[in-house]
Structures are given as C-alpha cells and as structure tokens.
C-alpha cells in the first residue's frame, strides 16, 4: 500500500515538474521572439542580443510575430492548468496576458499605424537606453549606439509609410519629441567623439544627418496634422478587455468612473477641512536667503541626500525590508525629449536582466537660477520639500519595489511591471509614510493635505483615462475638466492627456491599485489579528 502511494506521489510530482518546465520553456520562447521583434524593448529589459537594431514594423514582420506568439498561446492553452502549482499558474496567466496585449497593440489598435510619436520615441529611446546602461562601459556600447544612429533616418522615413488613420494628438507629441530630441543626439555625439577622436568627421556628419531626419519628421508631422483622421479612443469594449486581461481588474470602466468621482469628493472634502486648519495656525518658518554660491549642484546633491535619508528612515522603522545591496537610485534631470508627455517627475527602473541595478529618479529640469529662484529652491531644501516625492518614486516606492521584483526567480515574472501594483504601491506609500511618522509633526496637516491632494489628482485621472479611452471625452474637453477640477495647470495637464491617449488604462492604475492594496491590508489585519505584521505584509 505504501509502495503504491509512493509511486503515485512520484508520478504526480513528475507531472507538476513537467508542466512547470513547459511554462518556463514557452516563456523563454516568448521572450526570445519579443526581443527579436522589439530590439529597443529588449535593451530596456537588459537583453542585449539586438542592441544595434530598431523594430521592423513592416506588414510581413508584424504578421509573422503575431503568428509566432499565437502559436505559443495555443500551446499554453493545451496545458492542464488544474495540475499547476500556484506560482506556475501565475506565470501561465501572465504569459497569456502579455501575448494578448501584444496582439492588442499590433492588431486591435495598432499604435504603430496610428501614432507618429511611437516611431520617434522609439528612435530616441533606442539611444537613451544604451546611454544610461551601466552594465557596459561606454566604449563597449559605442558600436551599438553608432549602429542605431545610422539606422534612425531610415527608421523614421519608413515610419511615414506605416501610418494609417493617424491621430492629431499623437502628431503634437511627435513634433515636440522630435524637436527636443536633437539635444540627445548632440549629447551622445560628444561622448562618441571622446571615444573615437580619429573618426570625428564621420561622427559629426552622422550628427548632422540624424538631426536632419528629426527636422524632416517634424515638418512631415506639421504638414499632415490637419488631415489626421484617426481616433485616440480605443472604445469601451477594448478598454474593458485591457482592464480584465492585462490588469486582471474585474471592474468595468463605468464602475471605475464612479469610484473616481467618489474619491474625488472624499479627497476634496478632506482638503477643504485641512485647509481651514492650516489657515488657522501661525505661518511657517521665516524664509532665508540663499547663499551667494548656491547652485544647481547643491539642489541635485540635496535630492540625493533626501533619497538616502528616506531609505535610512524606513530601514530603522522596520516596516519594510530594504536589502543592503539594493542598487543606487540617482536623481537626474528629465531628458528634454521625454517632456512632451512628462512635465513632472518620473522613475526609470533598472533593467530586469542587467547586472547593474541603478535606478534613475527623473526630476524637473532646473532652470537658470536668478536670485528669486535661488531663494525659492533654498527654501524648498530647508523645508525638505522633496521628501514626499521620494516616498513615491524611490523609497519605499518604485525603486525599492521594482528592484526587488528584478530578483524574482521567474523570468516571466521579472518582465512584469504591472502598473496597478506598481503605481498602486507608490501611491499607497505616500499615505503609509505619513502614518509612520516620516514627516514633522508640526507640519502634519500640510502633509495630509498633500496626501489627499495626491488622491484627488489620481481620482480625476481615473475619470479622464476611462473617458478618453471610451470616447466620451476629447483631449480638449479633458483639459477643461482637469483645469476646472484641479486648478489651472494647462501645460502640465496637456502632457498628461497626451500620455493618457497613448497609454490607455495607465493613469487609472494609481488609485485603483492603492484601493486594492488597502483592501488586502484590511483583510490581512482581520485574518491574522494579533499576529499581523506590517513588515511581513509589505514584504509579501
């Protein structure tokens, strides 16, 4: 009897192992295919087999890639998922989700046909991702950078031919991105001249050719914008498809809009109450004038100091584990070519498959400092104004979370940067850090005002994201709505709306993800009762 039971257990174990291996093998096959099709994506992931190439969006190549990943999907669907262990089942679902999303952006709503911005962004990112990669020396990267620079003019020219029913707002993004992209080309040219001084004439000529191709792209977009006939709106059915299949959110877009309106009202009411409390208190500290030698370098050094100080606070607080060998998080000014869709701060995570795990905290570009701006930035530093941003983008937010995600043993899982959990966690951290005492008690009302301000903004994002995607808002009406609900910030909101149109469902992930995390937190407290540990919950 025991012998038979042993044999059954061994056979069951073999079946599980076989299924697990099937999923890993299909995952590796998918990653290899995607890396070959999307060379720039591969570079950003730390896969360097195609660092000299750009994507070929020809009809045949897109058709072949979609067929290849469809074959993987069919093989996955043949597996007996009832026999999968939980980790393998998660990998299985994520792999199917990735394939569905690839088919969506190449088939259901082919962005490469609708967005002229996609082509110029990919061209510039192909260079930028190599520039910031610290796993190779610049001398090692230089041949790949040169190859991509040489490929950019043809890549952009072909981009014209791929466009079908392009969208006017994507022309706006493309024009600004291409215009500002010349700065990146000049910067990389200077680095190449240091490596190849003997090839200075050829490098300088390449600089001229690439910048000319960017200028031509701008002229083309300007001449075609008035004839744009496509729509940014993917439609309600497609929106709900993305919610369910990509984000695993079992809530439809109409319900999300209601959630957004509810939390806007909650946050707005809280901010009104807090503002009355703030107004009733004595004014803050007396502002001091900046020293005469106060400079941009001092501001950037402060940013780095605040990142390090916040990390130390959470290490001592012991509410989340921060490994000693976590990669550096470095503050850098937002690259000019990214500002068409990013007017504020952002974060560039380390590549999942690279040895170097440095993350980059993008801060607003610093303007020339006159005496007034010097005093403003100096006061900002004295009041440690950067601390709230650090919580979201660095510790314990994106940098910690995504650096740890890069250590996952599953290659499939390492590629996932699920926006619901990533942005939900970062927004949750703003509240959690305040609750944990990161901010001065004598300024706690202002801090909670900022927390609710963040919630209010993300609530509006939910409404606008869903409304642009389902076609019930236009970019113009969305801008009016955001200015009315959040105050006049036209320049900032213009970039936001461009990004929402290009990446539907991303903006709604912040508040949605935070609410999911808070729900999990409440359930964990209830189930675990006296044995509940906040650190253990966060580490999970």
N, C-alpha and C positions, 0 to 999 in steps of 0.2 A: 504493500500500500504506500509506504513512504517513498519507495523507489519510483512508483508511478507518479506520485505528487512532485517529486524532484524533477522528473523528466518533463512534466507539464510546465513547471516553473521555468526550466531552462529554455523550453521551446517558446514560451511567452516572452521571455527576456530577449531571445533572438529576434522575434518578430518586432518588438519595440526598437531594438538596435537597428534593424534593417530599415524600418520606416524613418527613424531619425537620420540615418545615413542618406536615404533618398532625398529628404528635405534639404540637408546640407549640400548634397551634390547639385540639386536643382537650383538652390540658392547661389552656389558658386557659378553655375552656368548662366544664371540671370545677370549676376554682377559682371561677368566677363563680357556678355553681349551688350549690356548697357554701357560699360566703359568704352567699348569699341565704337558704339554709336554716338555717345556723348563724351568726347575726349575732355572737354572742359569740366564737366561734372566729375569725371574720373580724377582729374588733377585736384579738384577741391576736396575729394574724398581721400586723397593720399595714395591714389593708384596711378603710377607714373609710366605705364606702358605706352601711352599715346600723348605725351606731353608736347609733341611738336605739331599736333593736328587740331583741326576745328571740325565741327559737326557738318556732315554732308546731308542737307535737307532735301535732296532730290527725291522725286516721287518713288523711284525704284528702291532707294535706300530706306526710306521710311516704310514702304510696303514690306520689304524684307525683314526689317527689325520687328515690325508688328506681328508678322507671321511667326518669327522665331520665338518671341515671348508668348505668343498664343499657344505654341506647342508646349512650352513649359507649363502654362496654366492647365492645359488638358492633362498633362502627366500628373500634376498636383491633384487634380480633381478625381483621378483614378485611385488615389491612395485611400485606405480605410482609416479615416480620421478618428473613428471610435477607439482605435488602438493607440492613439498618440498620447505621450506624456504631455503635461501642461505646457512646458517650455517649447516643445516641438510644435504643439498646436498653435502657440502664439506666433512662432516663426512661420508656420504654414499660412496663417491668416494675413500676416504682414506681407509675405511674399505675393500672395494673391492680390492684396491691396495695391502694392507697388505696380504690379502688371496692369491692373485696372486703371490706375492713374496715368501710367504711360500711354495707354490706349486712349484715354480721355483727351490728353493734351496733344496727341498726334492724330486723333480721329474724330471724336465727337466735337471737340472745339480745338482745332489745330492752330495753336498760337503762332507757329512759325508762318502761317498764311495770313493771320490777322494782325500781327504786331511787328511793325518795322523796328520797334525798340528791342525786341528779342535779339535780333541779329547784331546790333551794335553793342548791346550789353554783353553778349557772349564774346564778341571780339575783344572787348576791353578786359573783361574778366579773365579771358584766357591768358593774358599777360599779367594781370594783377595777382592772380592766384599763384603764379610762379614766383613773382616778386616777393610775396610775403612768406613763402615757404622756407622754413628754417632747417629742414631736413637735408637740404643740399646747399653747398656753397654757391655763391653767385657764378663762379667760374663753371661749376657743373650745370647750372641752369641756363647759362647764356646761350648755348646752341639751340635749346628748345625755344627760348624767347625769340631768338633770331628767326627761327623757322616759322613761328606763329606770326611774327610781324610781317614777314614776307607773304604769308597767306591771307592777311586781313583784307587787302584791296579786292582780291578775287572773291573772298567770302562775302564781303558787303555788296559787291556788284551782283552776285548770284542771289543775294537776299531780295533784291528788287523783283527778280523773276518768280520767286516763291510766293509773293504777296497776292492774296485773293480776298477781296472784300476787306481791306484793311480798315482799321478803326481810327477815328480822328484823334482821340486822346492818346493813343499809342504813338501817333506821329509827334505830338507835343513832347512826350517822354524821349523819343528818339532824337529829336532836334537838340534838346538840352544836353542829353547824354553825349552825343557825338561832339558837340561844341566843347564841352568841358573835358572830353576825353583826350584832347590834344595835350593837356598838361601831363597826363600819364605817359604819353608817348615821348614827350621831352624828358621826363624824369628817367625813364628806362634807357633812353638814348645816352644820357650822361653816364649811367652805370656801365653800359656796354663799351663806351669809349675808354673807360678805365681799364677794362679787361682786354680790349683789342685796340690799343692805340695805333697799331700798324694798319688797321682797317678803317681808320677814321673817315676817309672819304666815302667808302661804301655805306658805313653806318649812318652818316649824315644824309646821304642820298635816300636811304631807306626811310629815315625820319620824314623827309620831305614827301615821299611817295605815300606813306601811311597817313600823314596828316591831310594830304590832298584827297585821299579816299574818304576821310571823315568829312571834309568840307563838301565833297560831292554828294555824300549821303545826306547831309543837311539840306543842300539845295534840292535834291530829289524829294525829300520829305516835305519841304516847304511848297514845292510845286504841285504835289499830289494831295496835300491835306484837304483842300476844299472839295475834292472828288471822293473822299472816303465814304464807303457805302456799308461798311460792316458795323457790327454792334459788339460792345463790350459785354452785354448781358448774355450770360450762358443759359438763362431760363430756369424756372423753378424746379423742373424735374431734374435737370443736371445738377443744380445746387443741392438738392436733397440726396442725389446719388453720391456726391462728394462727401456730404456730411456722414452718410451711412457707411460707404465703402472705404473712404480714405481716412476719416477721422473716427469712425466707429461710434458716432453720436446718434443715438436712437431718438432724436428730436427733430421735427421738421422745421423749415425755415420760418414759417409763420409763428410757430411757438417760440422760436428764438427771438423774434422781433418783440413779442410780448414780454419775454424775460428782460430784454434790453430796456424797454420802456419802464418796467417795474423798477429795475435797479438804478436807472437814471433818476427816477423820482425819489428813491430812498437816499441816494448819494447827495442829490441836490438839497434835500431837506436837512440832512446832516451837516452839509457845508454851510447852509444858512444859519443853523444853530451855533456852529463853531465860530463863524464869523462874528456873531454877536458877542460871544465870549472873548474872542481876540480883541475886538474893538473896545471892550470894557476894561482891558488891562493896560498898564503903562506901556509905552512904546519900548521897542527893543534897545539894544546896545547903541551907544553913540558911535557913528561911523568914524573910522580913522582914515587918514590919507595914506595912499600907498607910498612906499619909499621911492626915491627918485630912480633907483636902479631896478625897480620891479619890472619883470619881463615875461614874455610868453613861456620861457623856460621854467620860471617859478610856478606858473599855472600848471604846466604839464607835470612838474615834479609833485605838486600838490595832488593832482589826480592820482598819480601812482601811490603816493603816501596814503591817501584815503582808501584805495583798494586794499593795500596791505593791512591797514588798521582795522578795517571791517572784517577781513579774514581772521585776524587775531582775536577780535571780539567773539566771533562765533566758535572759534576753537576753544576759548575759555568758557563760553556759555554752555558748551556741550549739548546743544540741541540738534546738531547735525555733524556728521563725521567729515572732516576735511583732511585728507591724507597729506602727509608731509611732502610727498613727491609730486603733488599736483603741479601742472605746468604753469608758467607765468601768465598773468593777464596784463597786457600792456596797453596803456591809453595812447591812441593815435588820432590825429585829426581825420575826420570823414573825408575820403577821397572825393575830389571835385566831381568826377563823372558819376558818382552814386547819388548826388544831391538832387537829381531830377525826381527821385522817389523817396529820398530820405533827407528831411530837413533837420531832424533831431539827432538823437544818439542811437547807437545800434551795437551789435556784437557779432564778431566773426569767430566761430568756434574753431578749435584745432581740427585738422583732418583726422577722421577716424582711423586711418591706416598709416599715418605718418609716425615716425619715431618722435619727432619734436611735437610737443603738445602745448605750444604757445597759443593763447587766445588773444584777440585784438578787440579792445573796447573803443569803438568809434565815438569821438566827442565832436561837438560842433567846431568847425574851423575857427580859429582865433583871428579876429580882425587886427589891423594895425592898432596899437594901443596909444590913444591920446591920454591926457591927464584924467579926463572923465571916466573913460573905460578902465584905466588903471585902478582908479578908486573903486569902481563897481566890482571888478574881479577880485581886488584885495579884500573888500568887504565880504564877498562870496566865500573866500577862503577862510576868513576869520570866523564866519558862521558855519563853516563846514557844509556848504550848500550842496556839495557833490555826493554826500553820503547817501541820500535817497536813491540816486541813480545807480550807485554801486550795488546796492541791495538787489536791484532788478537785474542788472547786466552782468555782475561779477559774482559776489559772494553774499548770500548763498544761492544766487540766481543762476543765470545762464552758464557762466564759466564753470562753476562747480558742477552743476547738473550735467552739462554736455561733456565735460572732461571725464566724469565718472562713466557716462554712457559709452564713451570710447573704449572703456576697459572691458566691456561685456564680451564673454567668450564667443557668442554667436555673431558671425559675420553679417548675417541678415539683420540682426538687432542693432548692430553698430551703425548701419546705414540709416536707421530710422531717426529722424529728428521731428517726431510728432509734435506739431505746433500746439495742439490742445494741451498736452502735458508740459511742453517746454515753456510756452507763454503763460499758461495757467500757473505753473510753478513760480515763475518770476513775479507775476502779479500777486500771488499768494504771499511771497516773501516780503513784499512791501508792508503788508499788514502784520505778518508774523514778526518781523524785525522790530516793528514799533511795539508790539506786545511784549517782546523780550527785553526791552529797555535800551535799545541801541541809541536812541535819541534823548537829548537832555530833557529832564522832567519840567524845567521851567519854560520849555518851548513845545510841550507835548500837544497843546491844542493846535498849533500851526502844523505839527506833523500829522495829526489825524485829519486835518483839513486837506493836506496833500494826499493822504491815503484815499480819502473819499473822492478827491478830485481825479485820482487815477481810475477809480471805479466808474465815476461818471463818464469820463472820456471813453473808457472801454465799452460802456453800455451803449453809447452813441455809435461806436464802431460796429457793434453787433447789428444795430438797425440799418446803418448805411451799407455795410458789407452785404447783408441779405437783400437790401432794396436795390442796390446796383446790379447784383447778380440776377435777380428775378425781373429786372426791367421796370420796377415801379419808381425808381429814381434815375435821373440823369446826372452826370458829373456836375452840371451847373446847379441843379436843384439840391444835390447833396452838399455842395459848398455853401449854399444859402442856409440849409438846415443846420450844418455844423457851426457856422458862424452865429446863428440865432441861438442855438442850444448851449454853446460853449464859449461864446465871446468871439470877437473878430480876430481871426488868425489866418487870413486868406492865403498867404504864401505857404504857411505850414500845411494847411488843410489841402491845398492844391496838390502838393506832393503826396500826401496821404491818399487822396482819392485816385491818383494815378496808380498807386500801388495796389489799392483795393481792386481796381478794374483788372489789373494784370494778374492778380493772385487771389481770386475769389475764395472765400472761407478762411483766409489767414487772419484777417482783422477780428473776426468773431471768436477766435480761439482763446484770446486773453481772458475775458470774463467767463466764458463757458468753461474753460479749463480750471480756473480758480474755484468756481462753484462746485465742480466735480471733486476737486481735492478737498474742499471744506466738507462736502458730503461724506467722503471717505474718512476724513478725520473724525467727524462726529460718530460715525459707525464704529470706528476703531475704539474710541473712548468708551462707547456704550458696551461693546462686546468684551473689551479687555479690562474695563473697570479699574480697580486699584493697581493692576499690573501694567497699565498703559504707560508707555514711554514715548515722549515726543521725539526723542532722538531715533528710537527704533522705527517709528512711523516714517520719519523723514528719510531715513536710510533705505527703507524699502522702496 
